[in-house]
Amino acid sequence: MGSNCLTKGSINFYFTDRRWPSKEGTSDLFDWLVIDHYDLFAKALVNKLDDFFEKKDFIDANGIFTPTNQKYMMHWVHMLESEISKDFENDKKLEVFNNFFERDKSKMQYLKEKFINSKNKKTVYIFNEANFCVNMDAPIKIRNALNVVRDGNKDFILLWVTICKKFDDLENILVREDPGILDLWADKKSVGFCQILDEFKFTPDIWA
């Protein structure tokens, strides 16, 4: 689920020995997404994601076109990469964003339903918290928000992977330390992350 692209890339490496591209059919709602504000992310979950991808909430971040939802402080840093040239002027990039928004919203709607429907399954939600070390408030709020999305079904684990572990496991939260999280930026598989996922028994068809 977050806090940035490292999570999806690390999962891809675990199952396929490559970080990109993702295997067809394995896309999830929060892939390749930067999440800046954990309280707002939890709020989006509590709202059952009804309004997390509304065009009116998007802004251009810092003058370098990155579709950013200012309401929940989420950055889709890889959105429209195949449609937007690096040489485009910013107004051209915004035009492309507007032209393709409905297509992307339709995709997000499909992935949102997929995410919400996981409430009926035994689920591991993975959060690679790689940018800074937070206290236990953040995973607790996200866990509680997941309880809301899942309509009270607690058959899930929030796997909180961090560079520096500051707190121990809590109810429905497993805390694991992986000093090699940032290895992905060098296109390297994190041995530590793979060892963490080895603790779980996934169904044979999970990446078939």
N, C-alpha and C positions, 0 to 999 in steps of 0.2 A: 504493500500500500504506500510506502513512502520510505524516507522523506524526499527521495529523488530517484533519478534513473538507475542508480546502483542496484536497487532491489530487483527490478525486472531483468537487468543484465546479469546479475548474479544467479538468478533462478534459471535463466537460459543456459548459462555455463554449467550449472549443476546437471541439467538433463541432457544437454546436447553438445557440450564442449565448444560452444560459441555464444557470444553475447548478443549478436545481431546477424541477421534479422530473426525475429521471433518465429517459431514454428506456427504455421497456419492453424487456426483454431484454438490457440493458447492465449489470445489477447484477453486482458482484463481491464477493468475500468480505470485503475490508477497506474497503469503502465507508463513509464517514461514521463512521469509527472513530478514537478517540484512542489512540495508542500511546505510553505513558510511558517504557518501559524497553526499550531496543534489544537488550540482551543477552537479556532474557526473550523478546522477540519472536523472536530468532534461535533460541532454545531451542525455542519452539513449532514453528518450521519444521523444525528437526532432528527433532522428534518426529512430523513429518509431520501435524501438527495433529490428532492422534488425540484429544487431551484439552483442546482450547483453548476448548470451549464446554460445560463441565460445570456443572450447576446448583449443586453443592456449592461451587464456587469463586467464586460471585457474592456480592458484598456491596453494601450501600448506601453510596455515596461521600459522605462529609462531611455527612451529614444531609439532603442535597438529592438526591432519588432519581435516581441515574444508575447503571444496571446496570454494575457494574465487576467484571471478572474479576481477583481479587487474585493469582491464581497467575502470570498473565502481564502484569498491569497494563495491561489494555486497557479502555477506557471506551466503551460503546455509547450515546453521548450523545443520539441521536435515536430510540433504540428505544422503541416504544410511544407515540410522540408523539400518534398519532391516538386512542389508547385512554385516555391519562391526562390528566386536566384539571389545569391549574396550581393549581387550588383544592383538589385532593385532599390529604388528610392523608397523611403518609408511610406509615402502615400500610395505607391504601387502595391506594396506589401499589404497595406490595409484593404485595398481594393480586392486583392486575392482572398484575404480572410473573409470579407463580406460575401464574395462569390461562392465560397465553399462552405460557409457556416452551416447551412441547412443540411448538407451532406454529412458533415462531421457531427452535427447534433443528432442525426438519425443513428449514426454509429454509436454515439455515447448513450443514447436511449436503449439500444440493444444491450450494450455492456452493463448499463445500470440494472436492467432487469436480470441479467445473468448474475450480477453481484448480489442483488437482493434475494434472488432465488436460492442462493447458497445457504440461506437461513435454515433450510430443511436438510442440510448435509453436515456431516462432521467436517469442520473446516479449520485450516491453519491460515491465519492472516499474518503476513510477514511485513515487518516494519524495520528497515535498515536505517537506524538513526546515526548517520555518519558525520554530520557537520559539527555537532557540538554535543556535549553531555548534559542531558536534562535530568531533572529529579523525577520522582515516581508519579507526580501529578499528571504528566502527559499521557503515559500509557493507561493509567486508571481512567482518565476521562474518555480516551478512545475506546477502551474495553466497555465502559458503561454505555457509550454511544452505540457500539456494536450490539449490545443487548437490546437496544431499542429497535435497530434495523432488523434484528432477528426475531422480533416479537417475543423476547424472553427466552428463546432457545439458547441455552448455555453450552451446547455441545460444540465448543470451539476453543481454539487457543490463539491468543495474540502473541506471536513470537517477536519479541523486541530485541533486535540485534544491535549492539552498540560498540563503539571503539573502546570505551572505558565504562565498565560496569559500576554503577553507583548504588544499586539496590538489588534485592533478591527477588525470587519468584513470588508472585502474588496469585490470587484466585484468577484462573483463566489467562494468566500472563506468565510466559516463560522468558526469562532474561538471560541472554547469552552474549558473551564478549567475543568480538572478532577484530583484532588489531589490523587485519589485512583487508578490511572492507574497501579501502581506496585502491587496492591493487587493480580493480576493474578499469580505472582510468588509464592504466598502462596495458589494457587488453590482456590482463592476466586473471586466471581463476583464483579466487580466494580459497585456499585450503581450509581455513577455519570455518568459512561459511558452509562448505561442503560437509565438513564434519558435523556441523550443527544440524543440517538437514538429514544427515544419516541417522539421527535419533528417531526419525519418524518412519512409519511404514505407509508408503503411498500405494494407492490402488494401481494395478498394472496398466490400466488404461489412461492414467492421468496425463501422460505425455505421448500417447500412442499416435 
